[in-house]
């Protein structure tokens, strides 16, 4: 599978979040060999947990199986991670981040650069814009329903 295929799975996860009245963000964590370790979506409102972002949930699922370090993995996310999620990715030693759309609160490139900060002990390879239009359309749909 390629980046687009994994991002399509992340978009399916974002669709699940949308159906639950959650901000539609989906994440897929993939091992070096292409095995999907975790696929999740935002559950902040559902769980009444401000940390229940798709990325955090994927890292938690994977860590139960693989332990603290997720070296060699790639995380596909429909929106650029926030500072909390980017920090967790650095701590987990995720190798690659592929995201669809930027976020005004993003911590990979937009507002902060946590994923490649020279002061931190790990850097993440970042690719932006994979299926951006599809993710953006879903986000617009969510916020149109809120108005």
N, C-alpha and C positions, 0 to 999 in steps of 0.2 A: 504494500500500500504506500501511497505517497502523502505529502502534506495535505493535499486537498481532500483525500479520503478520510484522514483522521479528523480534519476540521469539520467535515460533513457530520461525523459522529458527534463532535462537540456541539454543532448546531442543533442536532436532534436533542441533545441534553438541554440546550437552552430553550428549546420548544417545550420540554417538560416543565421547566421553571416557569415559562410564560403561562402555561395552563394552571399552575398553582398560584398565580398572581405574584410571582417572584420576579425580580429583575432578571431578564433572560440571558444568563451567562452560563455556558456549559464548558466543561473541561474534560480532557482525555489525557491520561498519562500513559506513555508508551515506552517499553523497554527497548534496548538496542536492537534486539532481534525482531522488533515489530509487534511483539505481544502486547495487547492492551492490558495494563495493570489495573487501571481504574478509570471509570467514566462517571461523572457527577454533574450536578447543576446546583445553582444557588438554592439554599434552604433557610435563609436568614429569618424570614417571617414564619415559615412553617415550624422551625425549631425554636423560635424566639431567641436566637443566638446571633449576635452581631459578627461572630467569626465564621459563620457557616457559609462562607464563599465557596464557589465551585473548586477553586484551586486548593484551598485549605482542606476541603473534604477529600479531594483526590490524594493529596499528600498523606493525610491521616490513614486512608484506606491502604495505600501502598506501604506505609511504614509498619503497619501491623504484620505484613508479610515479609518485606525486604529489610526492615530495620530502619535505623536513623538516616542512613545515607542512601540516596537514590541516584548515585552516579551513573552516567550513561543514559539516563532517561530523557525523554522529550515531553514537554507539557504543551498541549494544544488548548488554547482558550479563546473564546469568542470575543473577549474584550481585554484590553491591556490591563494587567494586574495592578491593584492598589498597592500602597506601601506595605501593608501587612502581608499580603500574599507574596509580593516580590521578596520580602525579607524571609519568609518561610521557605521560598524556593532556594534562596542562597544558602540558608542553613541546612536544607536537605541535599544540597549539592546537585541539583538538577542541571543537566548539561545544556539543554536547549529549550527555549521558549518560542513558540510560534503562536502569534495572536492575530485575530481578524481585524478588529477596529481599535483605534486609539481611544483613550479615556481622558477627560479633562483632569482626572485625579491619578493618572497613570504613573507607575513607578519603574517603567522599563525605558521610557524615552520622553513621554509628554511633559510631565511635571517634575518628576525626579528620575534619577538613574540609579536605582538600587541594584539592578541586575548586573551592572558593569562598573560599580564604584571602586576606584583604586584603593580606598581605605578598608574595604572588606576583603575577606580571605578567599572568596570564590567569585568567579565571573560566569555569566550565563550567555551563551550564544543566542541572539535575538533575531527573529524574522517577523516582520509586521506585514499586514495587508492580505493575508491568505483568506479569501472569500469574504473580504471586508463588506461588500455591498449586501450580502445576505445577512450578516450580523447586524449591520446598521438598519436594515429594513425591519428586522425583528425588534430591535430596540425602539424604533419609531412607533411600531405597532403597540408596544407595551405602554409608552408614554401617551400615545393618542387615546388609549383606553382609560387612562388616568384623568384625562381632561374632561 
